[in-house]
Amino acid sequence: MSNERNYDTERLPDANSSNLAENLDRRNFLKTAAGGSAAVAMTLAGTVGSAGAAENLHARVPAEDLPVDENIGDLEAVASFNQQVVGVAVSASGRVFVSFPRNGIDDITRSVAEVINGKTTVYPNAKINRLDTTAPSTHFLSVQSVYVDANDTLWCLDVGNTGSGTALVPGGTKLVAIDLTTNTVVRTIVFPDSLITKGTSLNDVRFDSQRGKAGFAYIPDSSAKAGSGIIVVDLSTGNAVRRLANDPTVLPDPSFRAVVEGKQFVAQATADAAPSLPAIACDGIAVSADGKLVYYCPIASRYLYSVSADALAHFKLSDYAVAATIKNVGEKGEVGGLEADAQGRIYLTNGEYNAIRRFDPAAATVDTFNGTFETVVHNRHLVWPDSLALGRDGALYITSTQVNRLPSLNGGVDLREPPYILYKVQTDATPGRR
């Protein structure tokens, strides 16, 4: 019998719990005792899977006196999960939703859930979450991303397969809209085979509800084999097109190199396989506060790009004309997830530095060393931050996914350590209202 704890059903202890010091490494993780601003209000016993850096050193001085990497931001744990969590969304009233895509490793019993007081409840019901490849348009197969739009509708982006690298199920790749008042599905947009090519891996979704008659959706395809690009959906008709296919800005940069947790970030399926560049193409996406720009970036690239939303949404324009509006807005580092705020800034996850950074176009100057990118959160327990969602109260929610520890990136060895954590950090921002 497994001794694995059921983290999904356990509640987070009170941050003032008397056994807090026993559960966590005060020096490296919780700085509240010293009054430091770099605290993580993480109070779940057993969450830290490995010993703190100080305990791993053979030193002649007490561990608590050793210098450590200083954290930035007051990170707080919201919930923990046995399975790898990826997507996160927050409603206008503060309801929190998460998604669990099928990675072919974890036992996924529900693909979408609501987080209530640290626990998860299948959402919107158990039936739609039951895997059924014979009825792919009415059942979740593998929900990669969830997002609440400006109309307070929850959208679920279903990749349409039953595990990473497996074949897409015809009729399974879709956008599903859920009314948060009635908790029922109100619309499903199934993407046609002509749009979903072999290898397609839809990764994230963002909306501009003010564009056109009923709004537009923007979805990056992170598969280089599929030509990558951005899927643009006219929500008034359900029509969708692939823009910027095979454009250099959406594809992996062959010169890209990254180090995550002290190791080269490479694809290596087995121990005897030659390592290669992870071919992760356009992955993160966000819409600017004024709706004029769509920001995007491949994981395997150092740069953040913007493109005209007017051009993307003009289906009669050629890709050449759309590409003419692309701008390289700066060096981002390794980034997977993006989110925008109403102040015109873009938040970026960063697996290399266990961090969340923020891009402020208003701070850009001709000086290379400027304040365009700043660090909002840096903490060693933020292992491969992936998806972001900004609440109306300024809380930025972050999923820590441990993607860099997957077998396909570590010679076939699964180095992940449950639980997987949903964090949040308070910011001075308000969410964009597009």
C-alpha positions in Angstrom: 0.0 0.0 0.0 1.3 3.4 -0.9 2.3 5.7 1.9 1.7 8.8 -0.3 -0.2 11.5 1.6 -3.4 12.8 0.0 -2.4 16.4 -0.3 -5.5 17.2 -2.4 -7.7 16.8 0.7 -5.5 18.2 3.4 -6.0 21.8 4.6 -3.2 24.3 4.9 -2.4 24.8 8.6 -2.6 28.3 10.1 0.4 30.4 9.3 0.8 31.0 13.0 0.9 27.3 13.8 3.4 26.5 16.7 5.0 23.7 14.7 5.8 26.0 11.8 9.5 26.1 12.6 9.7 22.3 12.5 8.0 22.1 9.2 10.1 24.6 7.3 13.6 25.9 7.0 13.3 29.3 8.7 16.6 30.6 7.3 16.2 29.7 3.7 12.4 29.7 3.2 10.5 31.6 5.9 11.9 34.9 6.9 9.0 36.1 8.9 10.8 35.6 12.2 13.4 38.2 11.2 10.7 40.5 9.8 12.1 40.1 6.3 9.9 41.0 3.3 11.0 37.9 1.4 8.7 35.5 3.3 6.8 32.6 2.0 3.7 32.0 4.1 3.9 28.3 3.3 2.7 26.2 6.2 2.0 22.8 4.8 4.0 20.1 6.6 6.1 17.9 4.4 5.9 20.2 1.3 9.6 20.8 1.0 10.8 17.7 -0.7 14.5 18.2 -0.2 16.6 19.5 2.6 17.5 23.2 2.6 20.8 24.3 1.0 22.3 25.0 4.4 21.7 21.4 5.6 23.5 20.0 2.6 26.7 21.8 3.5 29.5 20.5 5.7 30.4 23.8 7.4 32.3 24.8 10.5 29.6 27.4 11.4 26.0 26.8 12.4 23.7 26.4 9.4 21.6 29.4 10.4 24.6 31.6 10.2 25.4 30.7 6.6 24.6 33.3 3.9 21.8 32.3 1.6 20.2 33.4 -1.7 17.7 36.1 -0.6 14.1 35.8 -1.7 12.0 38.5 -3.3 8.2 38.8 -2.7 5.9 37.5 0.0 4.9 34.1 -1.6 2.0 32.3 -0.1 0.8 28.7 -0.7 -2.8 28.4 -1.6 -3.2 24.7 -2.3 -1.2 21.5 -3.0 -1.9 18.6 -5.3 -0.7 15.0 -5.9 -0.9 15.5 -9.7 1.0 18.1 -11.8 -1.1 21.2 -11.9 -0.7 23.6 -14.8 -3.5 26.1 -15.5 -5.0 28.6 -13.1 -7.8 31.2 -13.4 -9.5 33.6 -11.0 -13.1 34.9 -11.3 -14.3 38.4 -10.5 -15.5 37.3 -7.1 -12.2 35.5 -6.3 -13.1 31.9 -7.2 -10.0 30.0 -8.2 -9.8 27.2 -10.8 -7.0 24.9 -11.9 -6.4 22.4 -14.6 -4.6 19.1 -14.8 -3.6 18.1 -18.3 -2.8 14.5 -19.0 0.9 14.1 -19.3 0.9 10.3 -19.7 2.4 9.8 -16.2 0.1 11.0 -13.5 -3.2 9.4 -12.8 -5.6 12.2 -13.8 -9.2 11.7 -12.5 -10.4 15.2 -13.2 -9.0 17.8 -15.7 -10.6 20.9 -14.2 -11.2 21.7 -10.5 -12.2 24.6 -8.3 -10.0 25.3 -5.3 -12.0 26.1 -2.1 -10.3 26.6 1.2 -7.2 24.6 0.0 -9.3 21.7 -1.3 -10.2 20.8 -4.9 -13.7 20.0 -6.2 -14.2 18.6 -9.6 -15.6 21.4 -11.9 -18.2 21.9 -13.4 -19.2 18.3 -12.8 -17.8 14.8 -12.8 -19.4 13.8 -16.0 -17.5 16.2 -18.3 -14.3 15.4 -16.5 -14.7 11.6 -17.1 -12.4 10.6 -19.9 -14.4 9.4 -22.9 -12.7 9.4 -26.3 -15.9 8.2 -28.0 -17.5 11.6 -27.2 -14.5 14.0 -27.3 -16.5 17.2 -27.8 -18.5 16.7 -24.6 -15.8 15.4 -22.3 -12.5 16.9 -21.2 -9.6 15.0 -22.5 -6.6 17.1 -21.4 -7.3 20.7 -20.3 -4.0 22.6 -20.5 -5.3 26.1 -19.7 -8.2 27.8 -17.9 -9.0 31.5 -18.1 -11.7 33.8 -16.9 -12.5 36.6 -19.4 -13.8 40.1 -18.8 -17.4 38.8 -18.9 -16.6 36.5 -16.0 -16.9 33.4 -18.1 -14.5 30.5 -17.5 -12.9 29.1 -20.6 -11.2 25.7 -20.7 -8.6 25.0 -23.5 -8.6 21.2 -24.2 -5.4 20.0 -26.0 -7.4 17.1 -27.4 -5.1 14.2 -26.6 -4.8 11.7 -23.7 -1.1 12.2 -22.8 1.9 14.2 -23.9 3.1 13.2 -27.3 0.0 11.0 -28.0 -2.1 11.4 -31.1 -4.9 14.0 -31.1 -8.4 12.6 -30.8 -10.5 14.0 -33.7 -13.0 16.4 -32.3 -11.2 16.6 -29.0 -9.3 19.9 -29.4 -11.6 22.6 -28.2 -12.5 25.7 -26.2 -15.3 25.2 -23.6 -17.1 28.2 -22.0 -18.6 27.8 -18.6 -21.1 30.2 -17.0 -19.9 30.8 -13.5 -23.4 31.8 -12.3 -25.0 28.5 -13.3 -21.8 26.4 -13.4 -22.9 25.0 -16.7 -21.3 24.7 -20.1 -22.7 27.4 -22.4 -20.6 27.0 -25.5 -18.1 24.6 -27.1 -15.9 25.5 -30.0 -14.3 22.4 -31.6 -11.3 23.2 -33.8 -11.4 21.5 -37.3 -8.8 19.1 -38.5 -7.8 21.7 -41.1 -6.6 23.9 -38.3 -5.2 21.3 -35.9 -2.3 19.8 -37.7 -0.2 16.7 -36.8 1.7 17.5 -33.6 -0.3 20.6 -32.6 -0.1 21.3 -28.9 -2.3 24.3 -27.9 -0.8 25.7 -24.7 -2.6 28.8 -23.4 -5.4 31.2 -24.1 -6.1 34.9 -23.7 -9.1 37.0 -24.7 -10.1 40.4 -25.9 -13.8 40.6 -25.2 -14.1 44.1 -26.6 -12.8 43.3 -30.0 -15.4 42.6 -32.8 -19.0 41.6 -32.1 -18.3 39.0 -29.4 -14.6 39.1 -28.7 -11.5 37.3 -29.9 -9.3 34.5 -28.4 -5.6 34.0 -28.9 -4.0 30.6 -28.5 -0.3 29.8 -29.0 0.7 26.4 -30.5 3.9 25.3 -28.7 4.7 22.6 -31.2 7.5 23.4 -33.6 6.5 20.3 -35.7 3.1 21.8 -36.3 4.7 25.1 -37.4 3.7 26.8 -34.2 2.0 30.1 -34.6 -1.0 31.8 -32.9 -4.5 30.5 -33.3 -6.9 33.4 -33.5 -10.6 32.7 -32.9 -13.5 35.1 -33.8 -15.9 34.3 -30.9 -18.9 35.7 -32.8 -18.6 33.0 -35.4 -16.3 30.4 -34.0 -14.0 30.8 -37.1 -10.3 30.4 -36.4 -7.1 30.8 -38.3 -3.5 30.1 -37.7 -1.3 33.2 -37.9 2.5 33.5 -38.1 3.0 29.8 -38.8 6.7 29.1 -39.0 7.7 32.7 -38.3 11.1 32.8 -36.6 9.6 34.6 -33.6 7.3 31.7 -32.8 9.8 28.9 -33.3 12.6 27.7 -31.0 15.8 29.6 -31.3 18.6 27.1 -32.2 21.1 29.1 -30.1 18.9 29.0 -27.0 20.6 27.5 -24.0 19.3 27.4 -20.4 20.3 26.1 -17.0 17.5 25.2 -14.6 18.2 24.0 -11.0 21.9 23.9 -11.9 21.4 21.6 -14.9 21.4 22.1 -18.6 17.8 22.3 -19.8 17.7 19.7 -22.6 15.5 17.1 -24.1 16.7 13.6 -23.4 14.1 10.8 -23.4 16.4 8.0 -22.3 19.8 7.7 -20.5 21.6 6.7 -23.7 19.9 9.3 -26.0 21.8 12.3 -27.2 20.5 15.5 -25.5 18.9 18.1 -27.8 17.3 21.5 -27.6 13.8 21.3 -26.2 11.7 22.2 -29.2 9.1 24.2 -27.3 7.8 26.9 -29.6 5.3 29.7 -28.9 4.1 29.1 -25.4 3.1 32.2 -23.4 0.6 34.8 -24.5 -1.1 38.0 -23.2 -3.2 40.9 -24.4 -2.1 44.5 -23.6 -4.4 46.5 -21.4 -5.5 48.7 -24.3 -6.0 45.7 -26.6 -3.6 47.0 -29.2 -0.9 44.4 -28.8 -0.6 40.7 -28.3 2.6 39.6 -26.4 4.0 36.1 -27.0 7.2 34.1 -26.7 8.6 30.6 -27.3 10.1 28.9 -24.2 13.2 28.1 -26.2 14.0 31.7 -27.0 15.4 34.6 -25.0 13.1 37.3 -26.3 9.6 38.6 -25.7 7.7 39.8 -28.8 4.6 41.9 -29.5 2.4 41.9 -32.6 -0.5 44.2 -33.6 -3.8 42.7 -32.4 -5.6 44.6 -35.3 -3.4 42.7 -37.8 -3.8 39.3 -36.0 -7.6 39.6 -36.0 -7.8 40.8 -39.7 -8.2 37.4 -41.3 -7.8 38.7 -44.8 -4.3 40.0 -44.1 -1.4 37.9 -45.2 1.0 36.5 -42.6 3.7 38.7 -44.2 1.6 41.8 -43.4 1.0 40.5 -39.8 4.7 39.8 -39.3 5.5 43.4 -40.4 4.0 44.5 -37.1 6.1 42.3 -34.8 8.5 44.0 -32.4 11.2 42.5 -30.2 10.5 44.2 -26.9 13.4 42.8 -24.8 15.3 39.9 -23.4 13.1 37.9 -21.1 15.1 34.8 -20.2 13.4 31.4 -20.2 9.7 32.1 -19.9 6.6 29.9 -20.3 3.6 31.9 -19.0 2.4 35.5 -19.4 -0.3 37.7 -17.8 -1.3 41.3 -18.3 -2.5 43.9 -15.8 -4.6 47.1 -16.3 -1.5 49.2 -15.7 -0.1 48.0 -19.1 2.5 45.7 -17.6 3.2 42.0 -18.5 4.1 39.3 -16.0 6.4 36.5 -17.1 7.3 33.2 -15.4 11.0 32.3 -15.3 12.1 28.7 -14.6 15.8 29.6 -14.7 15.6 32.0 -11.8 12.6 30.5 -9.9 11.0 33.8 -10.5 8.2 36.0 -11.8 9.3 39.1 -13.7 7.3 42.0 -14.9 7.8 43.9 -18.1 6.8 47.6 -18.2 6.8 49.1 -21.7 6.4 52.6 -20.2 9.8 52.2 -18.5 11.6 51.3 -21.8 14.6 53.5 -22.8 17.4 53.3 -25.3 19.7 52.4 -22.4 20.4 48.7 -22.3 20.5 48.7 -18.5 17.0 50.0 -17.8 14.1 49.1 -15.5 11.9 47.6 -18.2 12.0 44.1 -16.6 11.8 43.8 -12.8 11.5 40.8 -10.4 8.2 40.5 -8.6 9.0 37.1 -7.0 12.1 35.0 -6.6 12.1 31.9 -4.4 13.8 28.6 -4.7 10.6 26.7 -3.9 9.0 28.2 -7.0 10.1 25.2 -9.2 9.3 25.9 -12.8 6.5 28.5 -12.5 4.1 27.9 -15.4 0.7 29.7 -15.5 -0.4 33.0 -14.1 -3.7 34.6 -13.2 -4.4 38.0 -11.7 -7.3 38.6 -9.3 -9.2 41.8 -8.9 -7.6 42.2 -5.4 -4.2 42.3 -7.0 -3.3 38.7 -6.0 -1.2 37.0 -8.7 -1.7 33.2 -8.7 1.1 31.0 -9.9 1.3 27.2 -10.5 4.7 25.6 -9.7 4.8 22.6 -12.1 8.3 21.1 -11.9 8.2 20.7 -15.7 12.0 20.7 -15.8 12.0 17.4 -13.8 9.9 15.4 -16.3 11.4 12.1 -17.6 11.6 13.5 -21.1 14.1 16.1 -19.9 16.1 13.9 -17.6 17.1 10.7 -19.4 13.8 9.0 -18.8 14.0 9.5 -15.0 11.0 11.2 -13.3 12.6 13.7 -10.9 9.4 15.4 -9.8 8.4 15.4 -6.2 4.8 15.8 -5.2 3.1 17.9 -4.0 2.7 20.5 -6.8 1.8 23.9 -5.4 -0.5 26.7 -6.3 1.0 30.0 -4.9 0.0 33.6 -4.8 1.7 36.9 -4.2 0.1 40.3 -3.6 0.9 43.0 -6.2 -0.1 46.6 -6.8 -1.9 45.6 -10.0 -5.4 45.2 -11.2 -6.3 42.8 -14.0 -6.8 43.9 -17.5 -10.5 44.3 -18.5 -10.2 43.1 -22.1 
